[in-house]
Amino acid sequence: MDEEIRQKIIDEVNAITREDSFIQRDISDDEAREIISKEVFKRTKGLGISVSEKMELVNVVYNSIRKLDVLQPLVDDKTVTEIMINGPENIFVEKNGEITKLNTVFEDKKKLENLIQKIVSDVNRVVNESSPIVDARLKDGSRVNIVLPPIALNGPIITIRKFPDKPVTIERLIEFKSITEDIAVVLERMVKAKFNIFISGGTGSGKTTFLNALSNFIPRDERVITIEDSAELQIRNVDNLVRLETRNANTEGKGQISMRDLIKSSLRMRPDRIVVGEVRGAEALDMLQAMNTGHDGSLSTGHANSTGDMLSRLETMVLCGASFPIDAIRQQIASAIDIIVHLGRLRDRSRKVLEITEVLGYEGGRIHLNPLYAFKEEGETENGKIIGGLKRTQNKMINVEKFQMAGLSTEI
C-alpha cells in the first residue's frame, strides 16, 4: 500500500472518530472498533487494498484513540520487558536483556503528550510543567515513569517496566536458575516463621519479581497490607489482602498521600504483615518502626549495590525524615531487619541471588552481618553464560528463635 494513501486514510478516519460525539459517548471497546472498521472499509473501497491491510489500518486508528497509540503493539508483545521513549522519534525496547532502537515513531510531539495525559488520568495522577515527574501504571500493571520538559531536555520521556501476566513464582525462579530448590525451601521457612526480610539490588535486578515470589509463601489466613508508590505486586494466595497506593498532590498542591501516611495508617488496620514495595526516602523510618513494633514477617525492597550499601542507604533515608543520633538509627535497623537478600544482574544479563545475609545486631558502632549464602562464579560457557550459583558459607545461622517458635526446622 502506498504510504501516502495509507496516511491519508488514517488521518480521515482519525478525524471522524475524534469528533466529540464519538469520544464522549459511553461506548465499549468493541463498539469503537466496529465504528472504526466501518469507516476504514468505506474509505478504502475501490482502492485495491487487501483485507489484511485494511485490518492493519483499523488497528492503527483503534490503538491511537482507545489504546496506547504506537506503543500498544509493544505493550502486547510478551517478549518486550521494557519500553523507553526519549521524545517522539526515539523508541527503544529491551528484549532478552538487550536494548534496541525501533523504527517506530510518534506522528508528532502532540501525540506523545496526549498519550502521557491519557496514561496519568487513567490512574488519577497529574503531570505538567509545574509537576513534571510522575510514577503511574498501565491497566495490565506495568510500571510507568514520566518526565516532561523543561526537566527532560530531549522531549517527553516515558519508561515502561512490564511485568508478566502471571506472577513469577519461586518454581519459575528455580527454572531460571536464579536460586536452587534447597534455598527456596529455606526462604519459604523464613517467610512462614515471620522473619523480617529486606530485598536489595540494583536497577533491573528483579527485586519486585522476587518480592512477589516470596510474598506468595505467606499463609492464606493472614491479613496482609501492601504499600506501594505504583501498585505492582501480585499476591494471589492471600484472601485478606489490602492494597494501598500513594497519591500525588492535585494541581492546587493538595491531597497528597505519601508512603509515610500509608505506613502509619496501615498500623491501625490490624495487619499481620506489611509489605512495602520499595523504600526510597523518609518512609524507611516508619517501616523500621513497624517491624520493631510487633509486625514480624514484613517484607520490603530497596536500591543498593551490596548488602552493606543497603544498610548505609537505609541510614541516609531515615536521616531524611528524622534527626536521630546515628547510633539510634543503626540500632533500629539492626533490630528491625532479620535477613537481607541481595540480587544482582550479571554481565551475561542474567538475574541472580548474590547473597543471603543474617543481620545479627548492633555493637561497637556497627551493624554486624552474618553471610549465610554467597554466589560463587565457576566459569563461563562458550556463549558467555556464567556458570555458578549460590553456595552455603561456613557461617552458622545465629538467630533461629523464630524458626523454633513457628515449629519449623532450624537447619539451613
C-alpha positions in Angstrom: 0.0 0.0 0.0 1.3 3.4 -0.9 2.4 5.2 2.3 0.7 8.5 1.3 -2.6 6.7 0.7 -2.2 4.8 4.0 -1.6 8.0 6.0 -4.5 9.9 4.2 -6.9 7.1 5.2 -5.6 7.0 8.8 -6.0 10.8 9.1 -9.5 10.8 7.6 -10.8 8.1 9.9 -9.0 9.7 12.9 -10.7 13.0 12.1 -14.2 11.3 12.1 -13.6 9.2 15.3 -12.1 12.1 17.2 -15.3 14.1 17.0 -16.9 14.9 20.3 -19.9 12.7 19.5 -17.6 9.7 19.3 -15.2 10.4 22.2 -17.9 11.5 24.7 -20.2 8.6 24.0 -20.0 5.8 26.6 -19.2 3.0 24.2 -17.4 -0.2 24.7 -14.1 -1.0 23.0 -15.9 -3.5 20.7 -18.3 -0.8 19.6 -15.5 1.6 19.0 -13.6 -0.9 16.9 -16.7 -1.6 14.8 -17.2 2.1 14.1 -13.6 2.5 13.1 -13.7 -0.7 10.9 -16.8 0.6 9.0 -15.1 3.9 8.3 -11.9 2.2 7.1 -13.7 -0.2 4.8 -15.8 2.6 3.4 -12.9 4.8 2.6 -10.7 2.1 1.1 -13.4 0.8 -1.2 -12.2 0.5 -4.8 -8.5 1.3 -3.9 -7.3 -2.3 -4.4 -6.3 -2.6 -0.7 -6.2 -6.2 0.8 -8.3 -7.2 3.7 -5.2 -7.7 5.9 -4.0 -4.1 5.1 -7.5 -2.8 5.9 -7.4 -4.6 9.3 -3.9 -3.1 9.9 -5.4 0.4 9.4 -8.2 -0.4 11.8 -5.7 -1.5 14.4 -3.6 1.7 13.9 -6.6 4.0 14.4 -8.1 2.0 17.2 -4.8 2.0 19.1 -4.5 5.7 18.5 -7.8 6.5 20.1 -8.6 3.8 22.6 -5.2 2.3 23.5 -1.6 3.5 23.6 -1.1 4.5 20.0 2.1 3.2 18.5 3.1 1.7 21.9 0.2 -0.7 22.1 1.9 -3.5 20.0 4.9 -3.2 22.2 2.8 -3.5 25.3 1.1 -6.6 23.8 4.4 -8.2 22.9 5.3 -10.6 25.7 8.9 -10.7 24.7 9.4 -7.0 25.5 10.3 -6.3 29.1 11.0 -2.6 29.0 9.9 0.3 26.7 11.9 3.5 26.6 10.6 6.6 24.8 13.1 9.5 24.5 10.9 12.1 22.8 8.5 11.3 19.8 11.2 9.9 17.5 13.3 7.7 19.7 11.7 4.5 21.0 13.8 1.7 22.5 12.8 -1.7 23.8 14.5 -4.3 25.9 14.2 -8.0 24.8 16.1 -10.8 26.5 18.3 -8.3 28.2 19.3 -6.5 25.0 18.2 -2.9 24.2 17.4 -2.0 20.5 16.1 1.1 18.8 12.9 0.8 16.8 11.9 2.4 13.5 8.5 3.2 15.1 7.9 6.9 15.9 5.1 9.1 17.1 3.3 11.2 14.5 4.4 14.3 16.3 5.1 15.6 19.8 1.5 16.4 20.4 0.5 12.7 20.0 3.1 11.7 22.6 1.9 14.4 25.0 -1.7 13.3 24.6 -0.8 9.7 25.3 1.0 10.8 28.5 -2.1 12.6 29.7 -4.2 9.6 29.0 -1.9 7.3 31.0 -1.8 9.6 34.1 -5.5 10.4 34.0 -6.4 6.7 34.0 -4.8 6.4 37.5 -5.9 9.8 38.8 -2.5 11.4 38.6 -1.3 14.7 37.2 1.8 15.7 35.3 2.6 19.1 33.8 5.3 21.7 33.6 4.9 22.7 37.2 4.9 19.0 38.3 7.0 17.3 35.6 7.7 13.9 37.1 5.2 11.2 37.9 5.0 7.5 38.5 2.0 5.7 37.2 0.9 2.3 35.9 -0.9 0.8 33.0 -4.1 -1.3 33.2 -2.0 -4.5 32.9 0.1 -3.5 35.9 3.1 -2.3 34.0 5.1 0.4 35.9 5.4 3.8 34.1 7.7 6.7 34.9 7.2 10.0 33.0 9.4 13.1 32.9 8.4 16.2 31.0 10.3 19.2 29.7 11.8 21.5 31.0 13.3 18.8 33.2 13.7 16.4 30.2 15.8 18.3 27.6 15.1 16.0 24.6 11.3 15.9 24.9 8.7 14.0 27.0 10.3 10.8 28.4 8.4 7.6 29.2 9.9 4.5 30.7 7.6 1.4 31.0 8.7 -1.6 33.0 6.5 -4.5 32.0 5.5 -7.4 34.2 4.3 -10.9 33.3 0.6 -11.6 33.2 1.1 -14.3 35.8 3.4 -13.5 38.8 6.8 -15.2 38.7 6.8 -18.0 41.3 9.7 -19.5 43.2 9.4 -22.5 40.9 10.0 -20.3 37.9 13.0 -18.7 39.6 14.4 -22.1 40.1 13.8 -22.8 36.4 15.7 -19.6 35.6 18.5 -20.8 37.9 18.2 -17.6 40.0 18.1 -19.8 43.1 18.2 -23.6 43.9 15.4 -25.7 45.2 17.1 -26.1 48.6 17.5 -22.4 49.1 13.9 -21.8 48.0 12.8 -24.2 50.9 14.9 -22.2 53.4 13.4 -18.9 52.2 9.9 -20.4 52.4 10.5 -21.4 56.0 11.9 -17.9 56.8 8.7 -16.3 55.4 6.4 -18.6 57.3 8.5 -18.1 60.5 7.9 -14.3 60.1 11.5 -13.2 59.6 11.6 -9.6 58.5 13.2 -9.8 55.1 14.6 -6.9 53.1 15.4 -7.4 49.4 18.2 -5.2 47.9 19.6 -4.9 44.4 20.4 -2.6 41.6 18.0 -1.3 38.9 16.6 -4.2 36.9 17.9 -6.9 39.2 14.4 -8.3 39.8 13.6 -7.0 43.3 9.8 -6.7 42.7 9.7 -10.1 41.0 11.5 -11.7 43.9 9.3 -9.9 46.4 6.2 -11.2 44.6 7.6 -14.7 44.8 8.4 -14.5 48.5 5.0 -12.9 49.2 3.2 -15.9 47.9 4.7 -18.0 50.8 2.6 -16.0 53.2 -0.1 -18.2 54.8 -3.5 -17.7 53.3 -5.2 -16.9 56.6 -3.1 -13.9 57.4 -4.1 -10.2 56.9 -1.6 -8.6 54.6 -1.3 -4.9 53.7 0.8 -3.8 50.7 2.0 -0.3 50.3 3.4 1.0 47.0 4.1 4.1 45.0 2.5 2.5 42.0 0.7 -0.8 42.6 2.8 -3.6 41.1 2.7 -6.5 43.5 0.6 -9.5 42.5 -0.1 -11.5 45.7 -2.6 -14.2 44.7 -2.8 -16.7 47.6 -3.8 -14.3 50.5 -7.6 -13.8 50.9 -7.4 -10.9 53.5 -5.4 -8.6 51.3 -5.4 -4.7 51.5 -3.6 -2.9 48.7 -2.7 0.8 49.2 -1.1 3.2 46.7 0.3 6.7 47.2 -1.4 9.7 45.6 0.3 12.8 44.2 -0.9 16.3 45.1 -3.5 17.9 42.8 -3.0 21.0 40.7 -3.5 23.1 43.8 -0.8 21.3 45.7 -3.3 19.5 47.9 -4.4 15.9 48.6 -1.0 14.2 48.6 -0.9 10.8 50.3 2.7 9.7 50.9 4.3 6.3 51.7 4.7 7.6 55.3 1.0 8.3 55.5 0.1 4.9 54.3 2.5 3.0 56.6 1.2 4.9 59.6 -2.4 4.3 58.6 -1.7 0.6 58.0 -0.7 0.1 61.6 -4.3 0.9 62.6 -5.7 -1.7 60.2 -4.7 -4.8 62.2 -2.1 -6.2 59.8 -0.4 -9.5 60.4 2.3 -8.4 57.9 3.1 -5.2 56.0 4.7 -5.4 52.5 6.3 -2.2 51.4 7.0 -2.3 47.6 10.1 -0.1 47.8 11.5 2.3 50.3 13.2 5.4 48.8 13.1 8.1 51.5 11.9 9.1 54.9 9.3 6.3 55.0 12.2 4.0 55.8 11.9 5.1 59.5 8.2 4.2 59.6 8.8 0.9 58.0 11.6 0.0 60.5 9.4 1.1 63.4 6.6 -1.1 62.1 8.9 -4.0 62.0 10.0 -3.2 65.5 6.5 -3.0 67.0 5.2 -6.5 66.5 4.7 -6.7 62.8 7.0 -9.5 62.2 7.2 -11.1 58.7 7.2 -7.8 57.0 8.9 -7.6 53.5 10.3 -4.7 51.5 12.9 -3.8 48.9 15.4 -1.0 48.2 18.0 0.0 45.7 21.7 -0.8 46.6 24.8 -2.2 45.1 25.6 -4.6 48.0 24.2 -5.7 51.4 26.5 -3.2 53.2 25.5 -0.4 50.8 21.8 -1.1 51.6 22.4 -0.6 55.3 24.1 2.7 54.6 21.3 3.8 52.3 18.7 3.0 55.0 20.6 5.2 57.4 20.5 8.0 54.9 16.8 7.5 54.3 16.0 7.6 58.0 18.0 10.8 58.4 15.9 12.4 55.6 12.9 12.3 58.0 14.3 12.5 61.5 17.4 13.9 63.3 18.2 10.8 65.3 21.7 10.0 66.5 23.4 7.6 64.1 23.7 5.0 66.9 20.0 5.1 67.4 19.3 4.7 63.7 21.7 1.7 63.3 20.1 0.1 66.4 16.7 0.5 64.8 17.9 -1.1 61.5 19.7 -4.0 63.2 16.7 -4.9 65.5 14.1 -4.5 62.7 15.6 -6.5 59.8 16.4 -10.2 60.2 17.5 -11.2 56.7 18.8 -9.3 53.7 18.6 -10.9 50.2 20.8 -9.2 47.7 20.1 -9.6 44.0 22.2 -8.6 41.0 22.4 -8.6 37.3 25.5 -10.4 36.0 27.5 -9.5 32.9 25.6 -12.1 30.9 22.4 -10.2 31.8 21.1 -13.0 34.0 19.4 -12.1 37.3 20.7 -14.0 40.3 20.5 -14.0 44.1 24.0 -13.0 45.0 23.8 -13.1 48.8 21.6 -14.1 51.7 22.8 -12.5 54.9 21.6 -12.6 58.5 21.6 -9.3 60.4 23.0 -10.1 63.9 22.7 -6.8 65.7 24.4 -3.6 66.5 27.5 -3.5 68.6 30.7 -1.4 68.7 29.5 1.3 66.4 28.5 -1.0 63.5 25.8 -3.4 62.4 27.1 -7.0 62.3 26.3 -9.2 59.4 26.4 -13.0 59.0 26.6 -14.1 55.4 24.7 -17.4 55.0 24.9 -17.8 51.2 27.1 -16.2 48.6 27.2 -16.5 44.8 30.3 -18.3 43.5 31.3 -18.0 39.9 32.8 -21.1 38.4 33.4 -20.1 34.8 31.6 -19.4 31.5 30.1 -21.4 28.7 31.2 -20.9 25.1 28.3 -18.4 24.5 29.3 -16.3 27.5 26.8 -17.6 30.1 28.1 -17.5 33.6 28.4 -20.9 35.4 27.9 -20.7 39.1 25.4 -20.5 41.9 24.6 -19.6 45.5 26.7 -21.6 47.9 26.3 -22.1 51.7 29.0 -20.3 53.7 30.7 -21.9 56.7 28.8 -19.5 59.0 26.2 -20.9 61.3 22.9 -19.1 61.5 22.6 -17.5 64.9 19.1 -16.2 65.4 16.9 -19.2 64.9 14.3 -18.4 67.6 11.6 -17.6 65.0 12.0 -21.0 63.4 11.6 -22.6 66.8 8.5 -20.5 67.7 6.9 -21.5 64.4 7.7 -25.2 65.0 10.0 -25.3 61.9 13.4 -26.8 61.4 16.3 -24.6 62.3 18.6 -26.3 59.8 19.7 -24.3 56.8 
